[in-house]
Amino acid sequence: MKDNSAEEDLNFVIRQHSEWLAKQLHSQRENLFPPDASKAMRKFTSGEAAALLGVNDSYLRKLHLDGKGPSPELTSGNRRLYSVQDLQKLRETLEKTARHPGDYLPGRRSGDHLQIIGVMNFKGGSGKTTTSAHLAQRLALKGYRVLAIDLDPQASMTALYGVQPEYDLHEGGTLYDAIRYDEPVPIREVIRTTYLPNLDLIPGNLELMEFEHETPRALSQGNAGLFFFRVKEALAQVDAQYDVVVIDCPPQLGFLTMSALSAATGVLVTIHPEMLDVMSMSQFLRMTADLMDVIAESGADMSHDWMRYLLTRYEPTDAPQNRIVAFLRTMYGDKVLNATMLKSTAISDAGLTKQTLYEVERSAFTRSTYDRAIESLNAVNDEIAQLIQSTWGRK
């Protein structure tokens, strides 16, 4: 006979541990980001600001001396520090006298369609969330208007952006509210501004699983319609507000991922170059192709502007990884991004304080460790930005 008391005890223990952990995480956030437990982006040195804007530091200094654009903060050592708000104002100032349209505001122009990038893989540890979070921030810092969507019920990107699902999303507030079958709300109601001027967020939490549970029920009752269009239709409501949407997809091929895949114009598949991960990706690709066939038979256009593979957590000194990387490049050619995301303690250490590498000060790490990691991230994200520009017909 089954011991129900043991089950009840286990349920009690799991729930209790969940509550304890949530309280500790909330306390940690308040200690990290007082007094209102909200995050703020660090300020950038003149060299960093110049690199983000694509100008020389000397030119940035001349703008300051000429009184053009915002006045940076001056440290006791007479160093200039620029906020993200300063960077945006400088972009707008520089764009007015730019040689070519889009030199400093690289987003959409008339006729350009919204770029929706689905970052996916159904194996955990492939660097999907790290990729999504840093890509969205880098694009925003480079002047694109970006919407980041956390479609993963585990909500790691949400936490990384300073929103704690257990405390901040008591009454919904995820994309589920905009794609649910009964009384969906306008997507604008679930979009949050972030501490970057060009970056908005739709957070995630466990409530997203309701879409996975409700879709089969709605299909059986004939109420689901073309369920895989629900993300696409929701995003159409805010099409003109953004240049790029970055979707951190759940690590499974469920209804959420299928709907995100149907909305996407570009697909980025993250791969950790280990044999077990590559074997898993083989199954992922086979299942994805089968599901896309089913969706296409229902009348959906499943063509995309581009699809690329990104090598993540790559260690160049690891011989077995190098063999797998060579194998993948031989097999998929230019479908594999040239840039790789290197494995770095800097990225994982930044995550301990719920920050991306773009948010932490360089002084928090040894110079070589930080520079190696940031160069890797920038190379990946800028190559994806080039894909976006190419899709819009620009070099």
Salt bridges, closest charged atoms under 4 A:
GLU7 OE2 - LYS2 NZ 3.10
GLU30 OE2 - HIS26 NE2 3.48
GLU48 OE2 - ARG42 NH2 3.08
ASP57 OD1 - ARG80 NH2 3.07
ASP66 OD2 - LYS62 NZ 2.75
GLU73 OE1 - LYS43 NZ 2.59
ASP103 OD2 - HIS100 ND1 3.73
ASP112 OD2 - ARG394 NH1 2.75
ASP152 OD2 - LYS128 NZ 3.75
ASP168 OD2 - ARG29 NH1 2.51
ASP182 OD1 - ARG180 NE 3.08
ASP239 OD1 - ARG108 NH2 2.92
ASP243 OD1 - ARG145 NH2 2.88
ASP248 OD1 - LYS128 NZ 2.86
GLU274 OE2 - HIS272 NE2 3.83
ASP277 OD2 - LYS123 NZ 3.81
ASP305 OD2 - HIS113 NE2 2.65
GLU315 OE2 - LYS343 NZ 3.94
GLU359 OE1 - LYS39 NZ 2.70
ASP371 OD2 - ARG362 NH2 2.57
ASP382 OD2 - ARG138 NH2 2.89
